């Protein structure tokens, strides 16, 4: 994918009403596309919106916007898969991994108690010093945007690491790589709002991307995306990076020092 004339293609779909009018979120996604691939990119996101486990959308929006900023190339985070036998085991492991990233145990427990209060569409930013939410986006949260990973390069990486070449992993690892690249990010905790997908992850620059096979029960539509952040840096600049800085994940075998996937 060339660096000239790239477009950010974004999709969101909801039930009953638009998100702004209180509609229930169904699906979202985005790609970076060349002009010649715009139709294919739109079709890819349209297919995702119309065939989602959360239902059929009553509101669907696809937006294309040219990218004028320089695009940053990032190596993917290292990946490890952690197999657990129950949700409780998975959540215990997630807490342990968050501690390894440098988040204090008290902040982790405070955050977990307040997760039910955060039914938002985007990410929640939690101050690692106080445990308080600092994004001030109420029910919207922060939506990480303008990112992609070329499919051929992703599939080459996945084959070399013996992990699934599925779009869900590609999207999640691309997002985590962008988020954890910023110095303000200490860690990310995430599990999907899809009722048929129970896997989630903890990610940071120092421990990499840890997939956990169970972080919720089947048929549970409650998701979670929390960024633990160091507020000693400017939060507005940080949110601008998450929402506006275009990045491409690019794996180069000779530069990769990935850990073995279990």
C-alpha positions in Angstrom: 0.0 0.0 0.0 1.5 3.2 -1.1 2.0 6.3 1.0 0.2 8.7 -1.4 -3.6 9.3 -1.6 -4.7 7.0 1.2 -8.2 7.2 2.5 -9.5 6.4 6.0 -12.7 4.3 5.5 -14.8 4.0 8.6 -18.0 2.1 9.3 -20.5 2.1 12.2 -23.8 0.3 12.5 -26.5 0.4 15.2 -30.0 -0.8 16.0 -33.2 1.4 16.0 -31.4 4.8 16.0 -28.0 6.3 15.3 -25.4 6.1 18.1 -26.0 9.8 18.8 -29.7 9.3 19.3 -29.3 6.3 21.6 -29.2 3.5 19.2 -27.7 0.1 20.3 -24.2 -0.5 18.9 -24.0 -3.4 16.5 -20.7 -3.1 14.6 -17.8 -0.8 13.7 -14.6 -1.0 11.7 -12.1 0.8 9.5 -9.4 0.4 6.9 -6.8 2.6 5.2 -7.3 2.3 1.5 -5.9 3.5 -1.8 -8.3 5.2 -4.2 -8.2 2.2 -6.5 -9.2 -0.1 -3.6 -12.0 2.1 -2.2 -14.8 0.0 -3.6 -13.3 -3.2 -2.1 -12.7 -1.5 1.2 -16.3 -0.3 1.4 -17.6 -3.7 0.4 -15.5 -5.3 3.2 -16.9 -3.1 5.9 -20.5 -3.3 4.5 -20.3 -7.1 4.7 -19.1 -6.9 8.3 -22.0 -4.5 9.2 -24.7 -6.6 7.5 -23.6 -10.0 8.9 -22.9 -9.4 12.5 -23.7 -11.7 15.5 -25.3 -8.7 17.3 -28.1 -8.4 14.7 -29.1 -6.4 11.6 -28.5 -2.7 11.6 -31.3 0.0 11.3 -28.6 2.7 11.0 -25.5 2.2 8.9 -22.8 4.8 8.0 -19.6 4.4 5.9 -17.4 7.4 5.7 -14.4 7.9 3.4 -11.9 10.7 4.1 -8.5 11.4 2.6 -5.5 11.1 4.9 -3.3 14.2 4.7 -0.9 13.4 7.6 2.3 11.4 7.3 1.7 7.7 8.0 3.7 6.1 10.8 4.9 2.5 10.3 4.8 0.2 13.4 6.0 -3.3 14.0 3.3 -5.5 15.6 3.4 -6.2 19.3 4.8 -9.6 20.3 2.0 -12.1 20.8 1.3 -14.9 23.3 -1.9 -17.0 23.7 -3.0 -18.0 27.2 -5.4 -20.9 27.4 -7.7 -20.8 30.4 -10.6 -23.1 31.4 -13.0 -20.6 32.9 -13.9 -16.9 32.9 -12.7 -16.5 36.5 -9.3 -18.0 35.6 -9.1 -15.6 32.6 -10.0 -12.5 34.6 -7.5 -13.5 37.4 -4.8 -13.8 34.7 -5.8 -10.4 33.2 -5.3 -8.8 36.6 -1.9 -10.4 37.0 -0.8 -9.3 33.6 -2.0 -5.7 34.3 0.2 -5.7 37.4 3.1 -6.8 35.3 2.7 -3.8 33.0 3.1 -1.5 36.0 -0.5 -0.8 37.0 -0.9 -0.8 40.8 -3.2 -3.6 42.2 -5.4 -1.1 43.9 -6.0 0.8 40.7 -6.8 -2.5 38.9 -9.4 -3.5 41.6 -11.0 0.0 41.6 -11.3 -0.2 37.8 -12.9 -3.6 37.9 -15.5 -2.5 40.4 -16.5 0.4 38.0 -16.5 -1.5 34.7 -20.3 -2.0 34.9 -20.7 1.8 34.9 -18.8 2.1 31.6 -21.3 0.8 28.9 -19.7 3.0 26.2 -18.9 2.5 22.5 -15.3 3.6 22.6 -12.4 3.2 25.0 -12.3 4.5 28.6 -9.1 6.2 29.8 -8.1 5.4 33.4 -5.5 7.5 35.3 -2.9 5.0 36.7 -2.2 7.4 39.6 -5.8 7.9 40.8 -7.9 5.2 39.1 -10.3 7.9 37.9 -11.7 8.2 34.4 -10.1 11.1 32.5 -11.4 11.1 29.0 -14.6 13.1 29.8 -16.5 11.5 26.9 -19.4 10.3 29.1 -21.2 7.5 27.1 -19.1 7.9 23.9 -15.5 7.1 25.0 -12.5 7.4 22.7 -12.5 5.7 19.3 -9.1 4.7 18.0 -9.0 5.5 14.3 -6.9 5.7 11.1 -5.0 2.4 11.3 -4.6 -0.7 9.2 -2.4 -3.7 8.4 -2.1 -5.0 4.9 -3.7 -8.4 4.6 -0.8 -10.1 2.8 1.7 -8.8 5.4 -0.6 -9.9 8.2 -1.0 -13.4 6.8 2.7 -13.7 6.4 3.2 -12.8 10.0 0.4 -15.1 11.2 1.8 -18.0 9.3 5.2 -17.5 10.8 3.7 -17.4 14.3 1.3 -20.2 13.8 -1.7 -18.1 14.8 -5.1 -17.8 13.0 -5.2 -15.6 9.9 -8.6 -14.2 10.9 -9.7 -10.6 10.5 -10.7 -10.3 14.2 -7.1 -10.9 15.3 -5.8 -8.6 12.6 -8.1 -5.7 13.7 -7.4 -6.2 17.5 -3.6 -6.5 17.2 -3.5 -3.4 14.9 -5.4 -1.4 17.4 -3.4 -2.6 20.3 -0.1 -1.9 18.5 -1.2 1.7 17.8 -2.4 2.3 21.3 0.6 0.8 23.1 3.1 2.6 20.8 2.3 5.9 22.6 4.3 6.7 25.7 1.2 7.6 27.7 -0.3 4.1 27.4 0.7 1.8 30.3 -1.7 -1.0 29.4 -4.9 -2.0 27.6 -7.6 -4.4 28.8 -10.2 -5.5 26.3 -12.9 -8.1 25.6 -15.5 -8.0 22.8 -19.1 -7.1 23.0 -19.9 -9.8 20.5 -22.1 -12.4 22.3 -20.3 -15.3 20.5 -16.7 -14.2 21.1 -15.3 -14.8 24.6 -11.6 -14.1 24.0 -10.0 -10.9 25.1 -6.5 -9.5 25.8 -4.1 -7.5 27.9 -1.5 -5.5 26.0 1.4 -3.2 26.7 4.7 -2.3 25.1 6.7 -4.1 27.8 4.7 -7.4 27.9 3.3 -7.5 24.4 -0.2 -8.7 23.3 -1.5 -11.5 25.6 -4.6 -13.2 24.2 -6.7 -14.9 26.9 -9.1 -17.5 25.6 -12.0 -16.7 28.1 -12.7 -13.3 29.6 -16.6 -13.5 29.5 -19.4 -16.0 29.1 -21.1 -16.8 25.8 -24.2 -14.7 25.0 -22.8 -11.8 27.1 -23.1 -8.6 25.0 -21.1 -6.5 27.5 -17.7 -5.5 26.2 -14.8 -3.7 27.7 -12.0 -1.5 26.4 -9.9 0.3 29.0 -6.6 2.2 28.5 -4.6 2.7 31.6 -2.7 6.0 31.0 0.0 8.1 32.6 -1.6 11.6 33.0 1.7 13.2 33.6 1.6 13.7 29.8 -1.0 15.8 28.0 -4.3 13.8 27.7 -5.7 16.0 24.8 -2.5 15.3 22.8 -2.8 11.6 23.6 -6.5 11.4 22.5 -5.6 13.3 19.3 -3.0 10.6 18.5 -5.5 7.8 19.1 -8.2 9.4 16.9 -6.2 11.1 14.2 -2.6 9.8 13.8 -2.6 7.4 10.8 -0.5 4.2 11.3 0.2 1.1 9.3 1.4 -2.1 11.0 4.3 -3.6 9.0 6.0 -6.8 10.0 9.6 -7.4 8.8 10.9 -10.9 9.6 14.5 -9.9 9.9 13.6 -7.3 12.6 11.1 -9.4 14.5 12.0 -10.8 17.9 8.6 -12.3 18.8 8.0 -14.7 21.7 6.7 -18.2 20.9 3.0 -18.5 20.8 1.7 -21.2 23.1 
